[in-house]
């Protein structure tokens, strides 16, 4: 395995050419390409694991977390049986489970409707996920750096964290 390139403090690598540039630079002085911030997990995947966990712990007895995750049928079951307090107990443990899950495994298990639609029509740029479970479902628009495991957009030429080419 190759070692990561050293990065001086306050610098990042240009995602187009890989040259070290100031972290505040909007345009790379070497290649002239406008820089963009690395994508946040919420922008790539749409659902937050922490939000789902908090909903499950505090409002799970009503099935709110299931509605948030797109599991409407399960949410209705939780709502119908909330008077028994059993859904609340189950939801509390689900909330703890969500908190202990890896982000990638959470996104693999609970894809958004847009991800499913894009995958079903074969939208370019939706790659198989790199999950710890290795399920391969659903494809998500990311690629992972082989050196530092930084997740980035599929059209980047160099890792924004360590500058390693793919």
C-alpha positions as CSV (number, residue, x, y, z in Angstrom):
1,X,0.0,0.0,0.0
2,X,1.3,3.4,-0.9
3,X,1.8,6.0,1.9
4,X,-0.2,9.2,1.9
5,X,1.5,12.3,0.6
6,X,2.4,14.8,3.4
7,X,0.0,17.7,3.4
8,X,1.3,21.1,4.8
9,X,-1.0,22.7,7.4
10,X,-3.8,24.8,5.8
11,X,-3.5,23.1,2.4
12,X,-5.6,20.7,0.4
13,X,-5.0,19.0,-2.9
14,X,-6.7,20.2,-6.1
15,X,-9.3,17.6,-7.0
16,X,-8.5,18.0,-10.7
17,X,-4.7,18.1,-10.9
18,X,-3.6,17.0,-7.3
19,X,-1.4,20.1,-6.7
20,X,-1.3,21.2,-3.0
21,X,-3.1,24.5,-2.8
22,X,-4.3,26.8,0.1
23,X,-7.4,25.5,1.7
24,X,-9.2,28.8,1.2
25,X,-8.5,28.9,-2.6
26,X,-11.5,28.9,-4.8
27,X,-9.5,28.3,-8.0
28,X,-6.4,26.2,-8.4
29,X,-3.5,28.4,-9.5
30,X,-1.9,25.5,-11.3
31,X,-4.7,24.3,-13.5
32,X,-7.3,27.0,-13.1
33,X,-10.1,24.6,-12.1
34,X,-12.7,26.0,-9.6
35,X,-12.5,24.0,-6.3
36,X,-15.5,22.7,-4.5
37,X,-15.9,21.5,-1.0
38,X,-15.9,17.7,-0.5
39,X,-19.5,16.4,-0.6
40,X,-21.1,15.9,2.8
41,X,-22.7,12.5,3.6
42,X,-26.1,14.1,3.8
43,X,-25.8,15.6,0.3
44,X,-24.7,12.2,-1.1
45,X,-27.1,10.0,0.7
46,X,-30.0,12.1,2.0
47,X,-30.7,10.3,5.3
48,X,-28.9,10.9,8.6
49,X,-28.1,7.9,10.8
50,X,-28.1,10.1,13.9
51,X,-31.5,11.6,13.1
52,X,-32.9,8.1,12.6
53,X,-31.4,7.0,16.0
54,X,-32.8,10.0,17.9
55,X,-36.2,9.6,16.3
56,X,-36.2,5.9,17.3
57,X,-35.1,6.6,20.9
58,X,-37.5,9.5,21.6
59,X,-40.5,9.0,19.2
60,X,-40.0,5.3,18.2
61,X,-43.1,4.1,20.0
62,X,-45.1,5.9,17.4
63,X,-42.9,4.6,14.5
64,X,-41.7,8.1,13.5
65,X,-38.2,6.7,12.7
66,X,-39.7,4.1,10.3
67,X,-41.6,6.8,8.4
68,X,-38.3,8.8,8.2
69,X,-36.5,5.8,6.8
70,X,-39.2,5.2,4.2
71,X,-40.6,2.1,5.8
72,X,-44.2,3.3,5.8
73,X,-45.8,-0.1,6.4
74,X,-43.6,-0.8,9.5
75,X,-44.4,2.8,10.7
76,X,-48.1,2.1,10.5
77,X,-47.7,-1.1,12.5
78,X,-45.7,0.7,15.2
79,X,-48.5,3.3,15.3
80,X,-51.3,0.8,15.5
81,X,-49.6,-1.1,18.4
82,X,-48.1,1.9,20.2
83,X,-50.6,1.4,23.1
84,X,-48.9,-1.9,24.0
85,X,-45.5,-0.1,24.5
86,X,-43.8,-3.0,22.7
87,X,-43.0,-0.8,19.6
88,X,-41.4,1.7,22.0
89,X,-39.1,-0.9,23.5
90,X,-38.2,-2.3,20.1
91,X,-37.6,1.2,18.8
92,X,-35.3,2.1,21.7
93,X,-33.0,-0.9,20.8
94,X,-33.2,0.1,17.1
95,X,-32.0,3.6,18.0
96,X,-29.0,2.2,19.8
97,X,-28.4,-0.1,16.8
98,X,-28.5,2.8,14.4
99,X,-25.9,4.7,16.6
100,X,-23.5,1.7,16.6
101,X,-23.9,1.1,12.8
102,X,-21.3,2.3,10.3
103,X,-22.6,5.1,8.1
104,X,-22.0,3.2,4.9
105,X,-23.9,0.2,6.3
106,X,-26.8,2.4,7.3
107,X,-26.9,4.0,3.8
108,X,-26.8,0.5,2.2
109,X,-29.7,-0.6,4.3
110,X,-31.9,2.5,3.9
111,X,-31.5,4.0,0.4
112,X,-33.5,7.0,-0.6
113,X,-36.2,6.8,-3.3
114,X,-34.0,8.8,-5.7
115,X,-31.1,6.4,-5.2
116,X,-33.4,3.4,-6.0
117,X,-34.8,5.2,-9.1
118,X,-31.4,6.2,-10.4
119,X,-30.1,2.6,-9.9
120,X,-33.1,1.0,-11.6
121,X,-32.6,3.1,-14.8
122,X,-28.8,2.7,-14.7
123,X,-27.9,6.3,-14.1
124,X,-24.2,6.8,-14.8
125,X,-22.1,7.7,-11.8
126,X,-24.0,5.5,-9.3
127,X,-21.4,3.1,-8.2
128,X,-21.7,0.0,-6.0
129,X,-21.2,1.0,-2.3
130,X,-18.0,0.1,-0.4
131,X,-19.8,-1.2,2.7
132,X,-18.2,-3.1,5.5
133,X,-20.9,-5.8,5.1
134,X,-20.2,-6.1,1.4
135,X,-23.8,-6.3,0.4
136,X,-23.4,-4.3,-2.7
137,X,-26.9,-2.7,-2.4
138,X,-27.8,0.0,-3.4
139,X,-25.3,1.7,-5.7
140,X,-24.4,5.1,-4.4
141,X,-22.6,8.0,-6.1
142,X,-19.2,7.8,-4.4
143,X,-15.7,6.4,-4.7
144,X,-13.3,5.7,-1.8
145,X,-9.6,6.6,-1.8
146,X,-7.4,3.5,-1.6
147,X,-4.9,5.2,0.7
148,X,-6.9,7.1,3.3
149,X,-10.4,5.8,2.7
150,X,-11.8,9.3,2.1
151,X,-15.2,9.2,0.4
152,X,-15.5,11.6,-2.5
153,X,-17.6,12.4,-5.6
154,X,-17.1,10.0,-8.5
155,X,-15.8,12.7,-10.9
156,X,-12.8,13.7,-8.8
157,X,-9.4,12.9,-10.2
158,X,-7.5,13.1,-6.9
159,X,-8.4,12.5,-3.3
160,X,-9.2,15.8,-1.6
161,X,-7.6,14.6,1.7
162,X,-4.3,13.0,0.6
163,X,-4.0,13.8,-3.1
164,X,-3.7,10.2,-4.2
165,X,-4.9,9.5,-7.8
166,X,-7.5,6.7,-8.1
